[in-house]
Amino acid sequence: MYFCPNQSTNIFILKSSVFLVMFATLTQFPYQKIKKRFNLAFFFLTLLSRLFSFFPDDPRHFAPKGCATLHANGDSPLAPAPTQTHPSGEEERETWGKKIDFLLSVIGFAVDLANVWRFPYLCYKNGGGAFLVPYLFFMVIAGMPLFYMELALGQYNREGAAGVWKICPIFKGVGFTVILISLYVGFYYNVIISWALFYLFSSFTSELPWVHCNNTWNSPNCSDWADNSSVVVMVLTKTFIFLRRGVLHIQDSNGIDDLGRPRWQLTSCLGVVIVLLYFSLWKGVKTSGKVVWITATMPYVVLTVLLLRGVTLPGAIDGIKAYLSVDFLRLCDAKVWIEAATQICFSLGVGFGVLIAFSSYNKFSNNCYRDAIITSSINSLTSFFSGFVVFSFLGYMSHKHNVALDKVARDGAGLVFVIYPEAIATLPGSSVWAVIFFIMLLTLGIDSAVSIHPSTSTRPQIDTYYFSQVTCVFMDYNGGMYVFTLLDHFAAGTSILFGVLIEAIGIAWFYGVDRFSDDIEEMIGQRPGMYWRLCWKFVSPCFLLFMVCVSFATFNPPNYGSYTFPPWANMVGWCLAMSSMAMVPLYAIYKLCTLPGKFCDRLAYAITPETEHHLVDNGEVRQYTVSADATMI
């Protein structure tokens, strides 16, 4: 069918008007105070948005004038062009116009901010090069098999995260679990992007705002790093104060129960991010196909430029040596292995439903095995490559301030919003380097954000999702960092591991590894080897079960610096985590209660693919055994 702007534009204008009224009311937005650099940045962003809209790269632009093609039954707004027919003769959903569009979309989703701010620090902290041993081990036995499983599952069944469970209806709750998790993650992930956008806007000046201590937001402790009586002391830096007091204004809040007033600057940046994401997906592949070419490739260009600049700085080689130093004794520490396993679980993006949705638009005969190997390998190599960039600048910072490297090495937001801006501020032409760096962060974030939520939703749900993002405004209050920390701690930790565990059990033990292997052979003409079947049947589920147990056993309540969250906040966090995990048993109960017949008949229907329910009617129920043949080895 066609999505005609004449009707949709009116609806969008109406929704936008409601959104702007809510936005102005919540933020008390002082329009008259917008600075020139914000106007300039908005101009460039608007220009890019219009360019994406005017140049279609898809045969569907020959549709009636002013109309963009929309699929009627797809789960993703990234739905590409021509239709494909399943061997069964049923009409298929649309497929990607170009194979490279799919690969760039998957790479762009998997390669996100964590590749820049998490992996390099873990590698340095856990034995340098020795950390690659457990990392690669878990990549081979769990990461790649699960990545391959999701790509094959979506490509064969041509459905999104919830729809694929027609192969075993009782597990459909897993699909709703990952959709909820994606929704929760989006609430705070978009906020991170808005911070990067704020820093980008702030960089359009001749002198960066965090290079001096004479700003209105500075505290009396504003200074540089210092060496006091041969004891290295980290004093509050200008960039740290800029983040806390100039950007977040957290000094005006006493905790999560006292959020204070909204920050109109951050809320306006969040509004720009939401609009960019909305229009990136508004016309499907006509816009997203172009966005992914920019957002998936730009980070590699910027990382290369930053590396070439970083290695020329004094102390950079010392930082890289520290990054690659090998300490095999660290491998005797169980914590190193746990952190490597955790990094694998979250870095590949398994369990968010995105890989399933993306692959569902592939041609039926597409070689998903090759895609899984290529994209998962690129993700890991990107993490390793970004470490050289990060530690070349950390080595420079260590040399410049004459402090030990471990005093400047950190992960998370502290790296990209404190250490990097501090290093960039000391370079000639610092504003240019700041713009380049924050454009990279912006593209990394947008690429993943474009994929996370809408890929598991229908078009009406996409509209609802983006306008529900007004709830994110609470993370742009003075105390919004406390809300952000709470969401980050509970939204996608144990719950995502639980979701992937149930997904692996449903595929390997209920649908069956043998049947799943037959499906793959039907698609690519080659049956998965014994290694992959072993991993799907035993290794990956055991690995995920271990990770879920470790996640519960090592749980620590969230905190932000010295601030400890009150009990009610922890309770809210646990309710958030449990709300997604509860979808699995709740839907299973619902399914068993709504199916006809006795309990045994209901159970048979619930675990049998929907296309084979006629066999249950005839009494031909599949038998489950634990024999050697059943293990498909």
N, C-alpha and C positions, 0 to 999 in steps of 0.2 A: 504494500500500500504506500501512499505518499503522505508525507508530512508537510503540509502547505503553510508557509509563513503567514499568509493572510489571517488564518485562524489562530495559529500557535503564537504569533507575535502579540496579538491582542491579549491572549492568556498570560504570556510572559510579562507584558507590560503591567497587567493587573497585579500579578504576583510580585513584581519588582516594586510597585508602589507600596504594597503592604509591607514588604521587607524594609524599604527605606523608612517608612513611618516607624516601624519597630526599632530600626537601627538608630534613628535620630532620638527616639524617646529614651532608649537604654543608654546611649552614650553622651547625650547632651552635646552633640557634635558642633564645634565652633568653626563653621565653614570659612569664616573670614580669616582664620589664622593659618590656612594652608600655605606652605612656603613654595617658592619658585621651583625648588628641586623636586618637590612632589608633583607639581604640574608637568614638569619635563618628563619625569618617569612615567606618569600616567599617559602622556602623549605617545611615548614609544610602545607601551603595552597595548594601547588602543590600536595603534598602527599595525602591530603584529597580529592582533585579533582579527582585524579587517582583512589582512593579507591571507590568513588561514581560511577565511570565509569565502573569498572571491575566486580562488583557484582550485577547483576540484580536480582530483586525479583519478576519478572513478567513472566508468561508463555510465553510471546512473545520473550523471549531470545532464544527460539528454532527456531526463524525465520532464514532465510539464514545467514550464517556466515558473520559477519561484518555489518549486517543491523539491524536498530532499527525500530519498527513499528510506523507509523504515521497515524493518522486519516485523512480522506480526506476532511471532512466537519466540523471539530471541531473548536471551538473558543478559545481553550486553549491548550498550550503545556503540561499541566498537565493531558492530556487526559489519563485515565486509561484503563484497559484491556478488558474484554470480552464485546461483544455487547449485547444489550437488545432490545427487540421488543415491540413497543407501541401497546396497545390494538387495534388500528386501522389497524394493520398489516404492517405498514410502518417500514422499517429498521431503527434502532436506532443507535445513536452514542455509543461509548464505555462507560463502567462504571468503577467505582473505583474497584480495585482489592480487597481492604479491606475497611471495614467501618471506621476503625480507621484512615486510610489515609485521608479520607474526613474530619473527625472531627478535626484532628490535623492541616490540611490545613486551615480550617476555623478559628480555635482558633489562629493559628499562624498569620493569616492575621489581625484578630480583635485586638489581643493583640500586641501592638506596643510600640514605644518609649513614646507616650503620656501617656500610663498607668503608666509609671515610673516618668515622669517629669511634668505631668500636673494635674492629679486627686489629688494626695496627697496635693499639694499646694493649690488647690481650696478648698479642704476640710478644711484645716487649716485656710485659709483666711476667709471663709464664715460660721463660727460658729462651726467648728469641726464636732462632731457627728450629729449636727442639719442639716448639709448640706446633710446628707443621706436622709432626708425626701423629699426634692424636687427632688433629684437625683433618688431615687427609684420610686417616683410618675411618673416622666416623662419616666422612664424605662418601667413601666407597661403600660402606656396609649399610648406610641409612639414607644419606642425603640424596645421592643419585637414584637409588631404587625408588624412593618415595616420589621424587621429581618425575621420573619415568612413568610411574604408576598413575599420577594425576594427569599427565599429558595424554596417555593412552586411554584413560577412563573417559575424559571429555571428548576426545576425537572419535571414539567408537559410538558413544551414546548420543552425541550431538545435543547435549543439554548443559545447563549450568550446574552450580553446586548442589542445588536441591533436586533438580530434574533427573540427574544421572541415577538417582536411587530407585528408579523404576526397576533396576536389576535386583533390588532387595528392599522392598518398600518399608520394612520396619526400621531401616536405618536412615530414612529421609530426614530425621531430626538432626543428623550431622550437618546437612546442608543449611538448615536454619541456624545451627550453632555458628558456622563460619560466617554466615551473613551478619549475625549480630555482632560477632567479634570485629568484623570489618567496619561496621557502623561505629562501634566504640573507638576503634583505633583512629578512624577518620576525624573524630571530634578533637583529638589532640595533635594528630599528625598535621592537619591543616594549620594549626596554631604555630607549629615549628616553621612551616613555610612562610607564614605571615611575619615571624621574627626575621627570617632571612630577607624578606621583602623590605621590612623596615630598615635593616642595616644597608640594603642596597640603596634605598632612597637617601639614607643619611650619608652615603658615600659620594653623592653628586655635589661635592663641595671642593673647594681648593685645599681645604685643610680638614682632615677627619675629626669628628667631634670628640673622639676619645683620646686625643693626643695631649690634652692639657688638663690641669686640675682647677681651672678657673671657671668652670661651668656651674650653673645654678644647682645641678643635681649632685655635684661632688661633695664628699664628706671630708672632715678634717684628716682622715687617714689616707687620703689619696696620695700615692707616691709610687715609685718604681720598686723593683726588687732590690733587696739589700743584703749585705753580708755583715753581720753584727758579731764581732769578737770571734771570728772564724766559725761561727754557727750560722748556717744559712737560714735566714728567716724570710718567709714569703709574706710581704706586706700587701695590703689591698692594692691592686694595680688599677690604673686608670680604666682599662677595658673592663675589668671585673665590676668596678663601680658603675660604669656606663651601662652594663647589662642589668644590674640590680636596681640602680636608682634612676638611670636615664631612660631605660627601655621599659622595665617591669614596674618601677616605682613600688617595689615591695616594702620599702621602709614605711609606707603609709598603711600597711596592713599588719595586724597582730596575729594572723593565722587564718585557717580555712573558715572559721566561724566569724571572721571580720574581713570580708573581701574588699571593703572600701568602695571607691568610685571607679567607674570604667575608664579605661585609657582610650580616648578617641583615636589616637594615632594608630594603636595596634588594631583596634576594631576596624578602622578604615582599611588597613592592610589585609585583614582577614576577609573583608568584603570583596576586595580586589581579587584575592586568591580564589574565593568561591565563584566569582563571576568568570574568571579565567578557566577554571575547571569545568564549569557549566557549558561555556561556549566551546571548549575543547571537545566536548561530547555531544553538543547540541545537534549537529547534522551527521553524527556517526563518523564513518571513515573519511568523509569529505574534509573534516577538520582534524580528527584524531590521527589520521594517516600522515598528515604533515607535522603535527605536534610531535609525534614519536620520533620522526627523523631528526628533529632539533633536540628534544629533551633527552633522547637516549645516546646521542653522539656528542653533544656539547660537553658533558662531564669529562670525557676522555681527552678532548682537545684542551680543556682548561687544566686538567691534571698534568698533562704533558708540558704545557707552558709553565705551570707552577714548579714542576720538577726541574726543568731546564734553568729556571731562575733560582730555585732553592739550592741546587748543588754548587752554585757559584758563591754562595754565602759562606763566610768564615764559620767554622764549627759544624758545617753540614755533614761532612764525611764522618765526624765523630758520632753524630746522631744516627747515621745510617749503619755504622758499625755496631752501635748499641742495639739497633733494631734487629740486626742479623746475628748477633752473638749467640752462640749455642751453649746451653747449659742443660745437659742431659739429666743431671741430678734432679731437675725440676719435674721430670716425668715420673718420679716416685711419689709425687704429691697427687692425691686423688682429685683435689680441687682443680688441677690443671686439666684433667680429662673431662671433668664435669663442665668446665667452662668451654672447652672445645666442642663438646656435644651440644651444649646450649647454643653456641654460635652457629653451628650447622643447622639446627632446628629453625632458627629465625632468619638466617641470612638468605636462604633459598626461597623463602616465601611459600613453603608448602603449608597447606591447611587454611589458606585464606579464600579458597575457591576461585582465585584468579586464574591459575594455571588451567583448571578444568574448563572455565569459561572461554579463555583464549583458544585453547586447543579444539574446542567444539566447533570453531569456525574454519578449521583446516579441511583440506580435501580428505576424503575418506582414505585414500591410499598414501597420504603423506607419511614420510618416514619419521615418526615421533621418537623412535629410539635414537636416531642421529641428533634430532633436535635436543633431546634431554641431555645427551653427552656434551654437545656444543655449549648450550646456554648455562648449564651448571658449572662447566669448566671456566667459562668467561667470568661468571660471578666470582669464583674463588680467585682467579688471576687478577681481577680488578681489586679485590680486597688486598692482595699481596702487593700489587703495584702502588696502591694509594699509600701504603706504609712508607715507601721511599719518599713520597712527597711530604707526608706528615713529619717524619723524623728528620728530614733535611732542615725543616723550619724549627723543629724542637731543638736540634743541635745548635742551630744559629742562636736561638733564644738562650740556651744554656751558656754558650760562649759569650754572648753580648753582656749578660748580667753576671757572669762569673759564678754560676751556681751549678749544682749537680743536676744531671738530666732528669733524675727521678723527681726533682722539685717542680719541673715544668710539664712533665708527661702526665696527661690525664685523658679521660675519654668523655664521651657524651657532649652535651651542650657546652661544657667548659672548654673543650678543644676548639670548636668551630666558632664560638661566640666570645671567647676570651683570649686564648693563646694565639690563634691565627690573626685576629685583628691587631693584637699587640705586636706581632712580628711584622705584619704588613705595614703598620704605621711607621716603622723605622726605615722602610725602603724608599728610595727615590721614586717619585711619581706614585706615592702611596694610594691616592684616590683611584687611580686607574687599576692598580692591583686589587684594591678592595672591591671595585665594581666587578672585575673578572671573577674573583673568588665567590662573591655572593650570587652572581649569575649561575655559577656552577651549583651552589647549594639549592638555588631556586629550581633549576632544571632537574636535579636529582629528586627533589621533593615532589614536584609536579608530576614527573613521570610515574612515580609510584602511586601518588594520590589519584591520578586519572584511572589507574587500574583497580585499586583496592575495592571500592564500594560498588560502583555502577556495574561492574562486570558480573555481579551476582544478582542483578535486579532487572526488572522490566522497565520500559520507558516511563510509565506513570510513577513508578517507585523512585526513579531517578529525580524527577521534579520534586517529589516529596522529600527525598533525601537532602537535596541541596538547600531547600528552604528550611529544613529542620536544623541546618547548620547554624542558625541564629543562636542556638543553645551554646555554641562555642564562645559566645561573647563573654560568658562568665569566666573564661580563662584569660580574658583581656582586661579584667579588673585589676586593681592594685595587688590583690592577693591571689590573682589567677594562677600564679605559679604553684600554689598549694593544690588547686584543683587539677592542674596539669600533672603534677607528681603523683597524685592519687590515681588518676586514670592510667598513667603510664605503668604504674606498679601492678594494677589489677586487671586491666582490660584484656591483655593478650599474653599472659604468662602461662600459668598452669592450664588455662582453658584451651589455648591453641594446641598444646601438647595432647590434651585429652581428646580434642576433636580429631586430630590426625591418628591417634591410637585407635579410636572407634572406626575411623575410615579404613585403616589397614586391616582391622579384624573383619569388618564387613566384606571387603574385597577378597581377602585371602581365605577366610574360614567359612563364610556363608555363601557368597557368590561362587567362590572356588578358584584357586590358582590355575587349575587345568582349563576351566572355561574362560578365564581371563586371558590366558595364553593363547587359546584358540581365537579369541577376538583380535588379539594383536597380529596373529598369523594371517587372519583374514584381511587385515588392513595393509600390512607391509610385506606379506609373503614370507616372513621368517619368524619362527617360533622363538620366544625368549629362551635363553640357555638355562642350564641348571642353576647357575649362580644367581640369576635374577629371581627365579622361582623360590630358591632357598631363602633369599633375603625377604621377599614378600611374605612367605609363609611363616618363618620363624624369627629371623634376625631383626628385621625392622619392628615388628610388634614387641619383641622383648626389649629392644632398645628404647622404644617409646614408653613402655610400661615402666622401665627403670627411670626414665627422665621424669615421668609424672610423679613417681614416688619420691625422687630426689627433690623435685620442686616443692612438694608438700613438706618434706622433712627439713629442708633448709630455708623455709619461709621466714622472712624477717619483716616486721611491720615497716611501712614506708616512713621516711623522714626526709626533711629538706634542711641540710646543714645541721644546726643544733635544734631545730624545731621538730617536735614529736607530735604526730597526729593524734587527736583525741579518739577514744574508743568508738564513738558513733561514726566517725569518718572511716575507720577500719571496717566497721560493720557494713557501711554503704559500699565500700570497695569489694567486700566479699559477696554482697548481694549482686553486684555488677558481674563479677566473675561467674557466680553460680547461675545467673539468669541465662547465660549462653550455654553452659554445660547442661542445664536442666532440660534443654530442648530435646536431647537424645531420649531420656526415659519418658518424658511427657508425650512426645510424638509416638513412641512405641506403644504406650498405653492407649493413646487415642486410636491408633491404627487397629489394635486388637479389639477395642470396644466397638468400633464401627463396622468391622468386617462381619459377614453373615456366617451362620453355622455354629457348631460347637467349638470349644476352645482349641482342640487339635486342628480343626479345619481352618480356624482363623490364623493360627500359627503357621500352618502350611501356606496359606495365601500370603502372609506377611513376609516370609523368607523366600518366596518363589518369584522370579522375574514376572512382571505384569504380562509379558507376551506369552507366558506359559501357564497362566491360571486355568486354562482349559484342561491341562494335565491334572491339576488338583481336582477338578470336577470329576474326572474319570478315575480318581483314586491313585494316580501315578505320582506319589510324593517322593521327592529325592531323598535318598538315604545318606546320612553322614557317618563316616567311619574314620578310624585313626590308623588304618592299614597303611602299608608302604605305598600302595597304589594311590591312596587318597592324598598323600603328601605331594604327589606329582614330582617326585625326585627321580 
